[in-house]
Amino acid sequence: MRMWEKRYGAISPERTDTNRRLYSDEQVERLRLLFLCTQAGHRISQVASLSTPTLRELSPESAARNESVPSAREASDNAAPADAGQLVEVDDALAAIKALDAAMLARVLDQATVTRGHQGMLIKIVVPLVQLLGQLWREGELSASYEHFASSVLKTYLLGQLNSYAASPRAPVIITVTPTGQLHEVGAVITAAAANSAGWQVIHLGASLPAAEIAGAAFRTGAKIVALSVVHPPDDAELAGQLQMLRRLLPSNVGIVVGGRASSSYHETLEQIKAHITLGLGDLYEVLENVRRNSANG
């Protein structure tokens, strides 16, 4: 929220005498709509200046979908017609996961890539699917085995596509990884797939790597960005120190990009190390574009 406030002027909260931010109900609603729009693939720079009624029109499904989505198909009755295809594809992917059918899940993703393009497949299908799986697991609707199966298939599928988007040898390098203690890798894999489709050379290091190892890889490859996924746990006492060490070890011109469900839990540390906090693939694509442009101009 602070990034949206400072960089894009999306909101202007009041301040208390002790300089704490105060958000009105209207501002909370606006932030919620902005979040939904970025999750749908809109860049924050494009929607930050829109009026709240316009944002509401841009995200007509917001209220109904945020409350509870035990099944994507159940939500489709109240969705706009344009969203029906997305919901069916997500539900088909969920059915494949419940059947532990890797080939079926790959076919769903293949078809989504054909009809929506690679970025559309990531934004409209993969990200909502991963969010839905996480919610169903937290609510006890799916066991951990299904989530692990889905993560394994998505990892194999998305990393297998990296060679399909051959980046120029002169393209900037991005490292995707999760820091020590963060074992959920699928967010980093999605970042790798998105960056590759945006023309970056991707080096994916996997999960739970110490700061010194990440920095060493960045030095050896001349990476412009280190992208971290932080999903679980949200209260790792060691992670703040690892993030601070990573910033110290990296050259000052190497950016740190952090996304994932638990990233907000480490917001203070992320601000201290001047990390780019992404709230969706729309934010990520924008950061990649800006860094690439600045590197070319430099």
C-alpha positions in Angstrom: 0.0 0.0 0.0 2.9 2.4 0.8 4.4 1.7 -2.6 1.1 2.4 -4.3 0.7 5.6 -2.3 4.2 7.0 -2.8 4.9 5.9 -6.3 1.4 6.1 -8.0 -0.7 8.3 -5.7 -3.4 5.7 -5.6 -4.6 6.8 -2.2 -3.9 9.6 0.3 -4.6 8.4 3.8 -5.0 10.8 6.8 -2.3 10.8 9.5 -2.5 10.7 13.2 -0.5 12.9 15.5 2.0 10.1 15.7 2.2 9.9 11.9 0.2 6.6 11.6 -1.9 6.2 8.5 -5.7 6.2 8.8 -7.7 4.6 6.0 -11.4 5.4 5.5 -13.9 2.7 4.4 -13.9 4.2 1.0 -10.1 4.0 0.8 -10.2 0.4 1.9 -12.7 -0.4 -0.8 -10.5 1.3 -3.4 -7.4 -0.6 -2.3 -9.4 -3.9 -2.5 -10.5 -3.0 -6.1 -7.0 -2.0 -7.1 -5.7 -5.3 -5.8 -8.3 -7.3 -7.7 -7.5 -5.4 -10.9 -3.7 -6.1 -10.6 -4.5 -9.7 -9.9 -6.4 -9.8 -13.1 -3.4 -8.5 -15.0 -3.8 -4.8 -15.1 -0.7 -2.7 -14.3 -1.0 -0.6 -11.2 0.4 2.4 -13.2 -2.6 2.0 -15.5 -5.4 1.8 -12.9 -4.1 3.8 -10.0 -5.6 7.1 -11.3 -9.0 5.6 -12.2 -12.0 6.5 -10.1 -13.4 4.0 -7.7 -16.6 3.5 -9.7 -14.5 2.8 -12.8 -12.4 0.3 -10.8 -15.6 -1.3 -9.7 -16.7 -1.7 -13.3 -13.3 -3.1 -14.2 -13.7 -5.7 -11.5 -17.4 -6.6 -11.5 -16.8 -9.9 -9.7 -14.9 -8.5 -6.7 -17.3 -8.8 -3.8 -18.8 -12.2 -4.6 -15.5 -13.9 -5.3 -13.5 -12.5 -2.3 -15.8 -13.9 0.3 -15.6 -17.6 -0.4 -14.7 -19.7 -3.4 -14.9 -23.4 -2.4 -15.4 -24.1 -6.1 -14.6 -21.9 -9.0 -17.6 -23.2 -11.0 -20.0 -22.3 -8.1 -18.9 -18.7 -8.4 -19.5 -18.6 -12.2 -23.3 -18.2 -11.8 -22.7 -14.7 -10.5 -19.8 -13.8 -12.7 -19.9 -11.7 -15.8 -20.1 -13.7 -19.1 -16.6 -12.6 -20.0 -15.2 -14.4 -16.9 -17.0 -17.7 -17.5 -14.2 -19.2 -19.6 -11.6 -18.4 -17.0 -13.7 -20.0 -14.3 -14.3 -23.2 -16.3 -10.6 -23.5 -17.0 -9.6 -23.1 -13.4 -12.3 -25.6 -12.4 -11.1 -28.0 -15.0 -7.6 -27.7 -13.7 -8.9 -28.2 -10.1 -10.7 -31.4 -11.3 -7.4 -32.7 -12.8 -5.7 -32.1 -9.5 -8.4 -33.9 -7.5 -8.0 -36.8 -9.9 -4.2 -36.6 -9.5 -4.1 -36.6 -13.3 -0.9 -34.8 -14.5 -1.6 -35.3 -18.2 -5.1 -33.7 -17.8 -3.7 -30.7 -16.0 -1.1 -30.2 -18.7 -3.8 -30.3 -21.4 -5.8 -27.7 -19.5 -2.8 -25.4 -19.4 -1.9 -26.1 -23.0 -5.4 -25.1 -24.1 -5.3 -22.0 -22.0 -1.9 -21.1 -23.6 -3.4 -21.5 -27.1 -6.5 -19.4 -26.3 -5.0 -16.8 -24.0 -1.3 -16.7 -24.7 1.4 -17.5 -22.3 1.0 -14.4 -20.1 -2.8 -14.8 -20.1 -2.4 -18.5 -19.0 -0.3 -17.4 -16.1 -2.4 -14.5 -15.0 -5.9 -15.9 -15.7 -5.4 -19.6 -14.9 -2.2 -20.5 -13.0 -2.2 -17.6 -10.4 -6.0 -18.0 -9.5 -5.5 -21.8 -9.4 -2.7 -21.6 -6.9 -4.6 -19.1 -4.8 -7.7 -21.3 -4.8 -5.6 -24.4 -3.8 -4.1 -22.5 -0.9 -7.5 -21.4 0.3 -9.0 -24.9 0.0 -6.0 -26.3 1.9 -6.4 -23.7 4.7 -10.1 -24.4 4.9 -9.5 -28.2 5.1 -11.2 -28.9 1.8 -8.1 -30.4 0.2 -5.3 -32.4 1.8 -1.7 -31.3 1.5 -1.0 -34.2 -0.9 -3.1 -32.5 -3.6 -1.4 -29.2 -3.2 2.0 -30.9 -3.4 0.9 -32.8 -6.5 -0.3 -29.5 -8.1 3.0 -27.7 -7.3 5.0 -30.6 -8.7 3.1 -30.6 -12.0 3.1 -26.8 -12.3 6.8 -26.7 -11.7 7.6 -29.3 -14.3 5.2 -27.7 -16.8 6.3 -24.1 -16.4 10.0 -24.8 -16.1 9.8 -27.1 -19.2 8.5 -24.1 -21.2 11.5 -21.9 -20.4 13.4 -23.0 -23.5 10.3 -22.2 -25.7 11.0 -18.5 -25.2 14.7 -18.1 -26.2 15.9 -14.8 -24.8 18.5 -12.8 -26.6 22.1 -13.4 -25.4 22.1 -9.7 -24.5 18.9 -9.9 -22.5 19.2 -9.1 -18.8 19.4 -12.0 -16.3 17.0 -12.6 -13.5 17.5 -15.1 -10.7 14.3 -16.7 -9.2 14.5 -18.5 -5.9 13.1 -18.8 -2.4 15.2 -17.8 0.6 16.3 -20.1 3.4 13.3 -21.6 5.2 10.8 -20.9 2.4 10.0 -24.3 0.9 7.0 -23.4 -1.3 8.6 -23.0 -4.7 5.7 -22.6 -7.1 5.6 -18.8 -6.8 9.3 -18.5 -7.8 8.5 -20.9 -10.7 5.6 -18.7 -11.9 8.0 -15.7 -11.7 10.5 -17.5 -13.7 7.9 -18.3 -16.4 6.6 -14.8 -16.5 10.1 -13.2 -16.8 11.1 -15.6 -19.5 8.0 -14.8 -21.6 8.9 -11.1 -21.1 12.3 -11.7 -22.7 14.6 -12.1 -19.7 17.2 -14.8 -19.3 16.1 -16.8 -16.3 18.2 -18.8 -13.8 16.0 -20.7 -11.5 17.8 -21.8 -8.3 14.9 -23.6 -6.6 13.8 -23.4 -3.0 15.4 -22.5 0.4 18.8 -21.1 -0.6 21.0 -19.1 1.8 21.6 -15.4 1.0 25.3 -16.0 0.3 24.6 -18.6 -2.3 22.0 -16.4 -4.0 24.4 -13.4 -4.0 27.2 -15.7 -5.4 24.9 -16.8 -8.3 24.0 -13.2 -9.0 27.7 -12.2 -9.2 28.6 -15.0 -11.5 25.8 -14.4 -13.9 25.7 -10.6 -13.9 22.0 -10.7 -12.9 20.1 -7.5 -12.8 17.3 -8.8 -10.5 17.0 -11.4 -7.8 13.4 -12.4 -7.4 12.3 -14.0 -4.2 9.0 -15.8 -3.4 7.9 -15.7 0.2 4.8 -17.7 0.9 5.2 -19.7 4.2 5.9 -19.3 7.0 4.9 -15.7 7.6 6.8 -15.5 10.9 10.3 -16.9 10.2 12.6 -15.2 12.8 15.6 -15.8 10.6 14.3 -14.4 7.3 14.8 -10.7 8.1 18.5 -11.4 8.7 18.8 -13.3 5.5 17.1 -10.5 3.5 19.4 -7.9 5.0 22.5 -10.0 4.3 21.4 -10.5 0.7 21.2 -6.8 0.2 24.6 -6.3 1.8 26.2 -9.0 -0.4 24.6 -7.9 -3.7 25.9 -5.0 -5.8 23.9 -1.9 -5.3 22.7 -2.0 -9.0 21.1 -5.4 -8.5 17.4 -5.1 -7.7 15.5 -7.4 -5.2 12.0 -8.2 -6.1 9.8 -10.0 -3.6 6.3 -11.4 -4.0 4.1 -14.1 -2.3 1.4 -14.4 0.2 3.7 -13.9 3.3 5.7 -11.0 1.9 3.6 -8.4 3.7 4.6 -10.0 7.0 8.2 -8.8 6.3 7.2 -5.4 5.0 9.5 -3.4 7.3 12.6 -5.3 6.4 11.7 -5.2 2.7 11.4 -1.4 2.9 14.7 -1.2 4.6 16.5 -3.1 1.8 14.6 -1.2 -0.8 13.0 -4.3 -2.4 10.3 -4.0 -5.0 7.2 -5.6 -3.5 5.0 -7.1 -6.2 1.3 -7.8 -5.5 0.7 -9.7 -8.7 2.0 -10.5 -12.1 0.9 -7.1 -13.4 3.3 -5.5 -10.9 6.1 -7.9 -11.8 5.8 -7.2 -15.5 6.0 -3.5 -14.8 9.2 -3.9 -12.7 10.8 -6.0 -15.3 10.0 -3.5 -18.0 11.3 -0.6 -15.9 14.6 -2.3 -15.0 15.2 -3.4 -18.6 14.5 0.1 -19.9 16.8 1.7 -17.2 19.5 -0.9 -18.0 19.4 -0.1 -21.7 19.5 3.7 -21.0 22.4 3.2 -18.6 
